[in-house]
Amino acid sequence: MALDDKQTTSERQTATRMCVGCRQHDRRDALARVVREPDGGSVVVDLRRRLPGRGASVHPNLKCVEAAVRRGGLTRALGASAGVETLIESLRAQYEARVAGLLLAARRAGHLVIGTDAVADAIGARSVHLLAIAEDARGRKAELLALAEAANIAAVVWGERAQLGKFFGRAEVAIMGVRDEGMAEALRDATDSIASLDGMNRFAEDA
Ligand SMILES: [Zn+2]
């Protein structure tokens, strides 16, 4: 942990780990860390890479998690294993929490544009890097997606209008735009991971 704290951003970006599922090396940030709990019996997900103990990395997708458990890669790396469903559920919960945390952080930092009209203006001004759209958004969703596509802005689908509304103290929120490029990228990674864990593509391009 102390070592990680001392690493520079560029070191973090170039650090690689091997996935215990597919056995390919990848950027550390593209992999999820799992650790064996000190009691030795259980395996827990540690997305923030803060927990002590013996750790392994796995791609946050259904295929790699299944392979890691069923082909014994996890057991070889940790001396302990877990059920596929338990791991998928835990990974999913942590990525969901990450998305929520990123949206709230973007809001606090003034990097989030909320609501259809504000987002339409921001797209026009090319000031957003990503659209985040509620799963149950209706209304101008198709129009905004077409605008975003024309402006070459990616979009992700996450959450529900009422849930997002609660986050931001409104009755409901159907669409948001992310101004900060780094936050947009992190949000894409996290929502992509959730889709991969589900084994389906939830990207808005297909909606
Ligand atoms: Zn993998």
Residues whose N, C-alpha, C, O or C-beta is under 5 A from the ligand:
A	BS01	ZN	C19 G21 C22 R23 H59 C64
